[in-house]
Amino acid sequence: MAKSIRTAAIDIGTTKVACVLAETDPSRKTSILGYGTAPPDGFRQGAVISLDKATESLAVAVAAAEEEAGVKVKTLPTFVGITGAHLKHLEGIGAVSVRRPDRGISARDVKDVVAQAQAIRLPSDEQILHVVPTQYIVDEQKGVRDPLGMFGVKLEVEVLMIIGALSAFENIDRALERLDIRSRLMVLSGLATSYAVSDENDRSMGYILVDLGGVTTVTVYREGEIRFHRMVEIGATNITRDVAIGLRTTFGEAERVKREAGVAMAAMLEKDEALTVEDASGRGTKQVSRRLLASVIEPRVEEILTLANSAVREARMGENLSGGIILTGGGAQLRGVDILAEQLFGMPVRLARPDRVTGPKAVTSDPSFATAVGLILSGLESKVAPPGRLTRLVDQVRGWF
């Protein structure tokens, strides 16, 4: 008889490390049992720069989640989000003759053709993270999503391979091993996030996922599958720095005033207001104009969204996406960012929160937790499985259902 299972997720972001523990029942309803966060000390843009500090950051986030949930992460299947400028994608094509055409295409045929598609020569310092079939072709019939059982003599596949730096994967692995977290699987953050903010219908319609975190990631989905992923190396952290410089205040105070009074478009302000902020010296407070704050924020937000739009257009990935734009990440909480994005992209925009699960509102209503929640949900799907040794973890989780 099917029973509920518990899983964990660790999101190594650019502004925080987050750990989420969840329980999924036989009907696939997922509830958050506990969560914890920590500053990303020891990491820079998702990559380890100090193993000791990175391990400490992970330990703090994990311990907070464990205390709330009453469960140890090391006892659970754990899905780890990975991002970074080192990640890239390549397309591959494979073709095989069907072993027993009279019996239809078998699971072994599918496995063989995908293996052939990913048989490429990589530099010794790179590794494939994911291999995602984007379409199968059976005897010249294109657009096949699941060829299993179909009759044909020739099976082809087109795949998208997510590739990254081997050292980046190994350093994160080493930090997790120090915490005795051994049952783990790395997942592309942009792939995981989609499961928290969209469903199969959205992915079939096609959309652009813009995750406005400390840096910005852009992911395109079309016909149900990921087709494009790129990092834009500026994001919400840059907005906060601009505010700190423009208002001559501390970074922490700039983050607070940005969240409480910031808007993405100065034209949204019907009247000006005086805001009280700490002076950069820390010896007192001062009054600044809210319109000044908006005038500092707007150019940077426009730059970020313009770069994201350019990345998609240059790759010729922006056409025929009926789902428009989905905005998420901590920066998506900035008031008016959806309106500005709609103007720049020329497409409908939806703000998304990770509310496809139940649990604390601090998680389900906060877009910055979209990746962590998405890691839990994507971990229950087969498409996150990478090639090689870690596929058994996903197979084990699916088997529990």
C-alpha positions as CSV (number, residue, x, y, z in Angstrom):
1,M,0.0,0.0,0.0
2,A,1.3,3.4,-0.9
3,K,2.4,5.6,2.0
4,S,3.5,9.2,2.5
5,I,7.2,10.0,1.9
6,R,9.5,12.7,3.1
7,T,12.1,14.5,1.1
8,A,14.4,17.4,1.5
9,A,15.6,20.2,-0.7
10,I,18.6,22.5,-0.5
11,D,18.7,25.6,-2.6
12,I,22.1,27.3,-2.9
13,G,21.1,30.7,-4.0
14,T,23.1,33.9,-4.5
15,T,21.4,35.7,-1.5
16,K,20.7,32.8,0.8
17,V,21.0,29.1,1.4
18,A,17.5,27.5,2.0
19,C,16.6,24.1,3.2
20,V,13.1,22.8,3.0
21,L,11.7,19.5,4.4
22,A,8.4,18.1,3.0
23,E,6.0,15.2,3.1
24,T,4.1,14.0,0.1
25,D,1.1,11.7,0.5
26,P,-0.1,9.0,-1.9
27,S,-2.3,11.5,-3.7
28,R,0.8,13.6,-4.3
29,K,-0.3,16.5,-2.1
30,T,2.9,18.0,-0.6
31,S,3.2,19.8,2.8
32,I,6.2,21.7,4.0
33,L,7.2,20.4,7.4
34,G,10.1,22.8,8.1
35,Y,12.5,25.2,6.6
36,G,15.6,27.1,7.4
37,T,17.8,29.8,5.8
38,A,21.4,31.1,6.1
39,P,23.5,33.7,4.4
40,P,25.4,32.1,1.5
41,D,28.8,32.5,3.1
42,G,31.4,30.4,1.3
43,F,29.4,30.6,-1.9
44,R,29.5,33.1,-4.8
45,Q,26.7,32.8,-7.4
46,G,26.1,29.2,-6.4
47,A,29.7,28.1,-6.5
48,V,31.9,27.2,-3.5
49,I,34.7,29.6,-2.8
50,S,35.4,28.5,0.8
51,L,34.7,24.9,1.7
52,D,34.6,25.5,5.4
53,K,32.3,28.5,5.2
54,A,30.1,26.8,2.7
55,T,29.7,23.8,4.9
56,E,28.9,26.1,7.9
57,S,26.2,27.9,5.8
58,L,24.6,24.6,4.8
59,A,24.7,23.3,8.4
60,V,22.9,26.4,9.7
61,A,20.1,26.2,7.1
62,V,19.7,22.4,7.5
63,A,19.7,22.6,11.4
64,A,16.9,25.2,11.4
65,A,14.8,23.1,9.0
66,E,15.4,19.9,11.0
67,E,14.5,21.5,14.3
68,E,11.1,22.7,12.9
69,A,10.3,19.4,11.2
70,G,11.7,17.0,13.7
71,V,13.4,15.1,11.0
72,K,17.1,14.7,10.0
73,V,18.0,15.6,6.5
74,K,20.6,12.9,6.2
75,T,17.9,10.3,6.5
76,L,16.0,11.7,3.5
77,P,16.4,11.8,-0.3
78,T,17.7,15.3,-0.8
79,F,17.5,17.4,-4.0
80,V,20.1,20.1,-4.3
81,G,19.6,23.1,-6.6
82,I,22.6,24.2,-8.7
83,T,23.1,27.4,-10.7
84,G,26.0,29.4,-11.9
85,A,27.7,31.0,-14.9
86,H,29.5,27.7,-15.6
87,L,26.3,26.0,-16.7
88,K,25.5,25.8,-20.4
89,H,23.3,23.7,-22.7
90,L,24.0,21.7,-25.9
91,E,21.7,19.9,-28.2
92,G,22.2,16.3,-29.2
93,I,20.7,13.8,-31.7
94,G,20.6,10.0,-31.4
95,A,19.2,7.3,-33.7
96,V,18.9,3.5,-33.3
97,S,17.1,0.6,-35.1
98,V,14.3,-0.8,-33.0
99,R,15.4,-4.2,-31.6
100,R,12.1,-6.0,-32.0
101,P,9.9,-4.0,-34.4
102,D,7.2,-6.6,-34.2
103,R,6.8,-6.0,-30.5
104,G,7.0,-2.3,-30.5
105,I,9.5,0.2,-29.0
106,S,10.8,-1.0,-25.7
107,A,12.3,0.8,-22.7
108,R,15.7,-0.5,-23.7
109,D,15.3,1.1,-27.2
110,V,14.5,4.4,-25.5
111,K,17.4,4.1,-23.2
112,D,19.8,3.2,-26.0
113,V,18.8,6.2,-28.2
114,V,19.1,8.7,-25.4
115,A,22.5,7.3,-24.5
116,Q,23.6,7.7,-28.1
117,A,22.4,11.3,-28.2
118,Q,24.5,12.2,-25.2
119,A,27.6,10.4,-26.4
120,I,29.6,13.5,-27.1
121,R,33.2,14.4,-26.3
122,L,33.5,16.8,-23.4
123,P,36.5,18.5,-21.9
124,S,37.8,16.6,-18.8
125,D,36.7,19.4,-16.5
126,E,33.0,19.3,-17.6
127,Q,30.1,17.0,-16.8
128,I,26.6,16.4,-18.0
129,L,24.0,17.3,-15.3
130,H,20.8,16.6,-17.2
131,V,19.8,15.0,-20.5
132,V,16.2,16.1,-21.4
133,P,14.6,14.5,-24.5
134,T,12.8,17.3,-26.3
135,Q,11.2,15.1,-29.0
136,Y,11.3,11.5,-30.3
137,I,10.9,10.7,-34.0
138,V,9.5,7.3,-35.0
139,D,10.0,6.4,-38.7
140,E,10.1,10.1,-39.6
141,Q,7.1,10.9,-37.5
142,K,8.1,13.9,-35.4
143,G,6.8,15.3,-32.2
144,V,6.4,12.0,-30.3
145,R,6.5,12.6,-26.6
146,D,6.5,9.0,-25.4
147,P,7.5,6.3,-28.0
148,L,7.2,3.4,-25.6
149,G,5.0,0.6,-27.2
150,M,4.8,2.3,-30.6
151,F,5.5,0.3,-33.7
152,G,8.4,1.4,-35.9
153,V,11.8,0.3,-37.2
154,K,13.8,3.5,-36.5
155,L,13.8,5.6,-33.3
156,E,15.4,9.0,-33.1
157,V,15.6,11.5,-30.3
158,E,16.5,15.2,-29.9
159,V,17.9,16.1,-26.5
160,L,18.9,19.1,-24.5
161,M,22.0,18.5,-22.4
162,I,22.7,20.7,-19.3
163,I,26.5,20.7,-18.8
164,G,28.6,22.3,-16.1
165,A,32.0,22.5,-14.5
166,L,33.0,19.2,-12.8
167,S,34.8,21.1,-10.0
168,A,31.6,23.0,-9.1
169,F,29.7,19.8,-8.7
170,E,32.4,18.1,-6.7
171,N,32.9,21.0,-4.3
172,I,29.2,21.1,-3.5
173,D,29.3,17.3,-3.1
174,R,32.2,17.6,-0.7
175,A,30.4,20.2,1.5
176,L,27.3,17.9,1.7
177,E,29.4,14.9,2.5
178,R,30.8,16.8,5.5
179,L,27.2,17.0,6.8
180,D,26.7,13.3,6.1
181,I,24.0,14.1,3.4
182,R,24.7,11.2,1.1
183,S,21.4,10.4,-0.6
184,R,21.4,13.4,-2.8
185,L,20.7,14.5,-6.4
186,M,21.7,17.8,-8.1
187,V,19.1,19.5,-10.1
188,L,19.3,22.6,-12.3
189,S,17.6,25.4,-10.4
190,G,15.8,26.7,-13.5
191,L,14.4,23.3,-14.1
192,A,13.3,22.8,-10.5
193,T,11.7,26.2,-10.2
194,S,9.3,25.5,-13.0
195,Y,7.6,22.8,-11.0
196,A,6.8,25.2,-8.2
197,V,5.3,28.0,-10.4
198,S,3.8,26.2,-13.4
199,D,2.0,23.0,-14.4
200,E,2.2,20.6,-17.4
201,N,-0.3,22.8,-19.3
202,D,1.9,25.9,-18.8
203,R,4.9,24.0,-20.0
204,S,3.1,22.7,-23.0
205,M,1.9,26.2,-24.0
206,G,5.4,27.5,-23.6
207,Y,6.7,30.4,-21.5
208,I,9.7,32.3,-20.3
209,L,10.6,31.8,-16.6
210,V,12.5,34.8,-15.2
211,D,13.9,34.2,-11.7
212,L,14.8,37.6,-10.2
213,G,17.2,36.4,-7.5
214,G,20.5,37.9,-6.4
215,V,21.4,37.2,-10.0
216,T,18.8,36.5,-12.7
217,T,18.2,33.3,-14.5
218,V,16.2,32.9,-17.7
219,T,14.7,29.6,-18.7
220,V,12.4,28.9,-21.7
221,Y,9.9,26.0,-21.9
222,R,8.3,25.0,-25.1
223,E,6.1,21.9,-25.9
224,G,6.4,20.6,-22.4
225,E,10.2,20.7,-22.1
226,I,13.1,23.0,-21.2
227,R,14.7,24.5,-24.3
228,F,17.0,27.3,-23.1
229,H,18.7,28.4,-19.9
230,R,21.0,31.2,-19.2
231,M,22.2,33.3,-16.2
232,V,22.2,37.1,-16.4
233,E,24.9,38.0,-13.8
234,I,23.0,41.0,-12.3
235,G,19.9,40.9,-10.2
236,A,18.2,42.0,-7.0
237,T,21.5,42.3,-5.2
238,N,22.6,45.0,-7.7
239,I,19.4,46.9,-7.1
240,T,20.1,46.9,-3.4
241,R,23.7,48.1,-4.0
242,D,22.4,50.9,-6.2
243,V,20.0,52.0,-3.4
244,A,22.8,51.9,-0.8
245,I,25.0,54.2,-3.0
246,G,22.2,56.4,-4.2
247,L,20.8,57.1,-0.7
248,R,24.2,56.9,1.0
249,T,23.1,54.3,3.5
250,T,24.1,50.7,4.5
251,F,23.4,47.7,2.5
252,G,21.1,46.2,5.1
253,E,19.1,49.5,5.3
254,A,19.0,49.7,1.5
255,E,17.5,46.2,1.4
256,R,14.9,47.2,4.0
257,V,13.8,50.4,2.3
258,K,13.8,48.7,-1.1
259,R,11.4,46.0,0.2
260,E,9.1,48.4,2.1
261,A,8.9,51.4,-0.2
262,G,10.6,50.6,-3.5
263,V,8.8,50.5,-6.8
264,A,10.0,49.4,-10.2
265,M,8.6,52.5,-12.0
266,A,8.7,56.0,-10.7
267,A,5.6,56.9,-12.7
268,M,3.6,54.6,-10.3
269,L,4.0,57.2,-7.4
270,E,1.1,59.5,-7.4
271,K,2.8,61.7,-4.7
272,D,6.2,61.9,-3.2
273,E,6.9,60.9,0.4
274,A,9.7,61.3,2.9
275,L,11.4,58.1,4.0
276,T,13.6,57.8,7.1
277,V,16.8,55.8,6.6
278,E,19.9,55.2,8.5
279,D,22.9,57.2,7.5
280,A,25.8,55.2,6.0
281,S,27.9,56.3,9.0
282,G,25.5,54.5,11.3
283,R,25.4,57.5,13.6
284,G,21.9,58.7,12.9
285,T,19.0,58.8,10.4
286,K,18.0,61.1,7.6
287,Q,15.1,61.9,5.4
288,V,15.1,60.9,1.7
289,S,12.6,61.2,-1.1
290,R,10.6,58.1,-2.1
291,R,10.7,59.4,-5.7
292,L,14.5,59.5,-5.5
293,L,14.4,55.8,-4.3
294,A,12.3,54.9,-7.3
295,S,14.6,56.8,-9.7
296,V,17.5,54.7,-8.4
297,I,15.7,51.4,-8.7
298,E,14.0,51.8,-12.1
299,P,17.1,52.0,-14.4
300,R,18.6,48.9,-12.8
301,V,15.4,46.8,-13.1
302,E,15.0,48.0,-16.7
303,E,18.5,46.9,-17.4
304,I,18.0,43.4,-15.9
305,L,14.8,42.8,-17.8
306,T,16.3,44.1,-21.0
307,L,19.3,41.7,-20.7
308,A,16.9,38.8,-20.0
309,N,14.8,39.7,-23.0
310,S,17.9,40.1,-25.2
311,A,19.2,36.6,-24.2
312,V,15.9,35.0,-25.3
313,R,15.7,36.9,-28.5
314,E,19.3,36.3,-29.5
315,A,18.7,32.6,-29.1
316,R,15.5,32.9,-31.2
317,M,13.5,31.4,-28.3
318,G,10.9,34.1,-27.8
319,E,8.3,33.1,-30.5
320,N,5.0,31.2,-30.1
321,L,5.1,31.1,-26.3
322,S,1.4,31.3,-25.3
323,G,2.2,31.3,-21.6
324,G,4.0,34.6,-21.7
325,I,6.4,35.5,-18.9
326,I,6.4,34.0,-15.4
327,L,8.3,36.1,-12.9
328,T,9.5,34.7,-9.6
329,G,12.4,35.0,-7.1
330,G,12.9,37.6,-4.4
331,G,13.1,40.5,-6.8
332,A,9.7,39.7,-8.1
333,Q,8.3,41.2,-4.9
334,L,9.2,44.7,-6.0
335,R,6.0,46.5,-6.8
336,G,5.4,47.2,-10.5
337,V,8.1,44.9,-11.8
338,D,5.5,42.9,-13.6
339,I,4.2,46.0,-15.4
340,L,7.6,47.0,-16.5
341,A,8.4,43.4,-17.7
342,E,5.2,43.4,-19.7
343,Q,6.2,46.6,-21.5
344,L,9.8,45.4,-22.2
345,F,9.0,41.8,-23.3
346,G,5.7,42.7,-25.1
347,M,4.1,39.6,-23.5
348,P,1.6,39.0,-20.7
349,V,3.4,38.6,-17.3
350,R,2.4,36.6,-14.3
351,L,3.9,36.9,-10.8
352,A,4.3,33.4,-9.3
353,R,4.7,32.1,-5.7
354,P,5.4,28.5,-4.6
355,D,1.8,28.0,-3.5
356,R,1.3,24.6,-5.1
357,V,2.1,23.1,-1.7
358,T,0.7,23.7,1.8
359,G,2.8,24.9,4.7
360,P,4.0,28.1,6.4
361,K,3.1,31.3,4.5
362,A,6.7,32.4,5.0
363,V,7.5,29.8,2.4
364,T,4.4,29.5,0.2
365,S,3.9,33.2,-0.3
366,D,7.5,34.1,-0.8
367,P,8.8,33.9,-4.4
368,S,12.4,33.5,-3.2
369,F,11.4,30.0,-2.0
370,A,10.2,28.9,-5.5
371,T,13.4,27.0,-6.2
372,A,13.5,25.2,-2.9
373,V,9.8,24.1,-3.2
374,G,10.4,23.3,-6.9
375,L,13.2,21.0,-5.9
376,I,10.8,19.0,-3.8
377,L,8.2,18.7,-6.6
378,S,10.7,18.1,-9.4
379,G,12.3,15.4,-7.3
380,L,9.1,13.4,-7.6
381,E,9.3,13.5,-11.4
382,S,11.5,11.4,-13.6
383,K,12.7,14.3,-15.8
384,V,15.2,15.5,-13.2
385,A,17.2,12.3,-13.5
386,P,20.7,12.9,-14.8
387,P,22.8,10.3,-16.6
388,G,24.8,7.9,-14.6
389,R,25.0,6.9,-11.0
390,L,22.4,9.1,-9.4
391,T,19.3,8.0,-11.4
392,R,18.6,5.3,-8.8
393,L,17.7,8.0,-6.2
394,V,14.8,9.3,-8.5
395,D,13.8,5.7,-9.3
396,Q,13.6,5.0,-5.6
397,V,11.5,8.0,-4.9
398,R,9.1,7.2,-7.8
399,G,8.9,3.6,-6.6
400,W,7.5,4.7,-3.3
401,F,4.3,5.8,-5.1
